[in-house]
Amino acid sequence: MGDNEYLFQSNRLGFRLWRNDDLAPFSALNADEDVMEHFPKTLTVVEVKKLIDKLSQHHLTHGITYYATDLLETKEFIGMIGLAHQQYKTEFTPAIDIGWRLSKNAWGQGYATEGARRCLEYAFDHLKIDKIISVCTMKNLKSENVMKKIGMIKIGEFDHPDVHNHPTYQRHKCYQILNPNPSN
Ligand SMILES: CC(C)(COP(=O)(O)OP(=O)(O)OC[C@H]1O[C@@H](n2cnc3c(N)ncnc32)[C@H](O)[C@@H]1OP(=O)(O)O)[C@@H](O)C(=O)NCCC(=O)NCCS
């Protein structure tokens, strides 16, 4: 695959649209109980296929998505990092959020933070988005750590309206960062 398939890159990562051959590695990632510790359940291959279709459609509709993310050096797919419109109803939404989900063997190397910083830069400088939020469950400290490291500030907590009958996963923290060079 040529580097020109990447929409944009950071030092070590390439961000691209989803391909059919992402299904196997993305299914393995979403079937890993450690990766999905802070979600109500792991995902089946059928659910991951639907998720990939949804992420592709999101890009067609909105021009952003959680991008398929590769290591530039090896072209290995390591998961998703990116941006998405969130419409669920809370005091913080509708808003564009930043999110990440990486395979376990890619943790602990700074990839999530590097990728998130690059996506923020893309959102602020290229897309001229004024504000980005990010949310995680109360115990997802690894994700919250990324939010803090990229300069986001906690603005509140909420019960996620899309999570039902899962007390552990319902309560969320919300972080926010403003574009330092707002468009107006
Ligand atoms: C959340 C998630 C993406 C975070 O990944 P991560 O690898 O822990 O995050 P980072 O990129 O910040 O890297 C973590 C560590 O790598 C270390 N590191 C190693 N080499 C590094 C380098 N070259 N540059 C920067 N950091 C480096 C850092 O010390 C850092 O730890 P610290 O902040 O405690 O010092 C990952 O845990 C994950 O996919 N979780 C499951 C899915 C999930 O919960 N998603 C979020 C839903 S809200």
The ligand as a Gaussian input file, in Angstrom:
#p B3LYP/6-31G(d) Opt

LIG

0 1
 C       -7.030000       3.890000      25.833000
 C       -5.845000       3.362000      25.051000
 C       -5.966000       3.705000      23.568000
 C       -4.590000       4.014000      25.633000
 O       -3.424000       3.446000      25.066000
 P       -2.004000       3.656000      25.746000
 O       -1.026000       2.923000      24.958000
 O       -2.142000       3.377000      27.205000
 O       -1.817000       5.247000      25.636000
 P       -0.558000       6.160000      25.322000
 O       -0.403000       6.359000      23.877000
 O       -0.792000       7.391000      26.120000
 O        0.720000       5.401000      25.841000
 C        0.833000       5.022000      27.192000
 C        2.260000       4.961000      27.677000
 O        3.202000       4.690000      26.668000
 C        4.479000       5.124000      27.188000
 N        5.395000       5.376000      26.053000
 C        6.289000       4.472000      25.598000
 N        6.943000       4.971000      24.532000
 C        6.455000       6.202000      24.309000
 C        6.733000       7.201000      23.350000
 N        7.631000       7.011000      22.375000
 N        6.041000       8.355000      23.388000
 C        5.122000       8.570000      24.344000
 N        4.815000       7.657000      25.294000
 C        5.471000       6.469000      25.283000
 C        4.179000       6.346000      28.009000
 O        4.988000       6.334000      29.136000
 C        2.693000       6.241000      28.333000
 O        2.406000       6.068000      29.688000
 P        2.271000       7.281000      30.755000
 O        1.313000       8.296000      30.184000
 O        1.716000       6.633000      31.974000
 O        3.634000       7.832000      30.932000
 C       -5.736000       1.813000      25.181000
 O       -5.582000       1.495000      26.536000
 C       -6.942000       1.085000      24.616000
 O       -7.061000       0.862000      23.428000
 N       -7.878000       0.705000      25.519000
 C       -9.061000      -0.059000      25.145000
 C      -10.092000       0.720000      24.368000
 C      -10.629000       1.903000      25.118000
 O      -10.910000       1.815000      26.325000
 N      -10.772000       3.020000      24.409000
 C      -11.258000       4.264000      24.965000
 C      -12.719000       4.266000      25.140000
 S      -13.274000       5.792000      25.884000

